[in-house]
Amino acid sequence: MAITRAQADAEWDLAKLVHELDMQNNARLRDRIARLGITGTQAAALREMTGPMSISELAGRMGCEASNAAVIVDRLERQHLMERREHPTDRRARLLSLTAEGTALRRKLLKVLTEAPLFLALTEAEQDALRELVQRALVARYRMRR
């Protein structure tokens, strides 16, 4: 489906705005996370650790491959924030768990992630509308790629 030049320009302007918002948000989060002494990927792993889980489950929650999650877990283990334990029902598997130090850091991380929300200037209804629009755009883009 071809679009007009004006539509293409408007779409490009919107894409630039979304990109700028994402860049500002990422910079803000990186700064806050760095103050905790961890990287963004380590923060993502800690955020997703809601209880004991396998590396593959953690990788799925983080949206990455298990081998990449394993590298992150290795670092968190060296920092004494996470540990691997025997799985209670599968001798071949290991479960990841946060240490007491890891649990305390996760609590701090969750607090940091909720401070100064990105969409503070928008009402709850506006945030809901924006969420729905972005989800629709993503679904439409996904369908076009197939």
C-alpha positions in Angstrom: 0.0 0.0 0.0 1.6 3.3 -1.1 1.2 6.4 1.0 1.5 10.1 0.0 4.6 12.1 0.7 2.8 14.1 3.4 1.8 10.8 5.1 5.4 9.5 4.9 6.7 12.8 6.4 4.2 12.6 9.2 5.1 9.0 9.9 8.8 9.9 9.9 8.1 12.8 12.4 6.2 10.5 14.7 8.9 7.8 14.5 11.5 10.4 15.4 9.4 11.5 18.4 9.0 7.9 19.6 12.7 7.3 19.2 13.7 10.5 21.1 11.3 9.5 23.9 12.9 6.1 24.0 16.5 7.5 24.0 15.7 9.9 26.8 14.1 7.2 28.9 17.0 4.8 28.3 19.5 7.5 29.3 17.5 8.3 32.5 17.2 4.6 33.4 20.9 3.8 32.6 22.0 6.7 34.9 19.7 5.5 37.8 20.7 1.9 37.4 24.4 2.7 37.2 24.1 4.3 40.6 23.2 0.9 42.0 26.5 -0.6 40.6 24.9 -2.8 37.9 24.4 -2.8 34.2 21.2 -2.5 32.3 21.1 -6.2 31.5 21.8 -7.1 35.1 19.0 -4.8 36.1 16.7 -6.5 33.6 17.6 -9.9 35.1 17.0 -8.7 38.7 13.7 -7.1 37.8 12.5 -10.4 36.2 13.6 -12.5 39.2 10.2 -12.8 40.9 11.1 -16.1 42.4 13.3 -19.2 41.7 13.4 -20.0 38.0 15.5 -21.7 35.4 17.9 -19.8 33.1 15.6 -20.5 30.1 12.6 -19.0 32.0 14.7 -16.0 32.9 15.9 -15.6 29.3 12.3 -15.8 28.1 11.2 -13.1 30.5 14.2 -10.9 29.4 13.6 -11.6 25.7 17.0 -13.0 25.0 18.7 -16.4 24.4 19.5 -18.6 27.3 23.2 -18.4 26.6 23.1 -14.6 26.9 21.1 -14.9 30.2 23.7 -17.3 31.5 26.5 -14.7 31.0 24.4 -12.2 33.0 23.7 -14.8 35.7 27.5 -15.6 35.9 28.2 -11.9 36.6 25.4 -11.7 39.2 26.8 -14.8 40.8 30.3 -13.3 41.0 28.7 -10.3 42.7 26.9 -12.6 45.2 23.5 -11.3 44.0 22.3 -14.6 42.6 23.0 -18.3 43.0 22.2 -21.5 41.2 20.6 -24.3 43.3 19.5 -27.8 42.6 16.1 -28.2 41.0 13.8 -30.1 43.5 12.4 -32.4 40.8 14.9 -32.4 37.9 18.4 -33.5 38.6 19.7 -32.1 35.3 18.3 -28.6 35.9 19.4 -25.8 38.1 17.2 -23.1 39.6 18.3 -19.5 39.9 17.6 -17.7 43.2 18.4 -14.3 44.5 20.7 -14.1 47.5 19.7 -11.9 50.5 22.0 -9.2 49.0 20.3 -9.7 45.6 16.8 -9.4 47.0 17.8 -6.2 48.8 19.3 -4.8 45.5 16.2 -5.8 43.6 14.0 -3.9 46.0 16.1 -0.8 45.5 16.0 -1.3 41.7 12.2 -1.5 41.7 12.0 1.7 43.7 14.4 3.4 41.3 12.4 2.2 38.3 9.2 3.8 39.7 10.7 7.1 40.6 10.0 10.0 38.3 7.8 8.1 35.8 8.3 8.9 32.2 4.6 9.7 31.5 3.9 11.8 34.5 2.5 14.6 32.4 -0.2 12.3 30.9 -3.4 11.4 32.7 -4.1 7.7 33.3 -6.6 7.7 30.4 -4.0 9.3 28.1 -1.5 6.7 29.1 -4.0 4.0 28.4 -4.8 5.5 25.0 -1.1 5.8 24.2 -0.4 2.2 25.3 -3.2 1.0 23.1 -2.0 3.0 20.1 1.6 1.8 20.4 0.4 -1.8 20.8 -1.8 -1.5 17.6 1.1 0.0 15.7 3.4 -2.9 16.8 0.9 -5.5 15.9 0.3 -3.9 12.5 4.1 -3.7 11.9 4.5 -7.3 12.9 1.8 -8.4 10.5 3.4 -6.5 7.6 6.7 -8.3 8.1 5.2 -11.7 7.8 
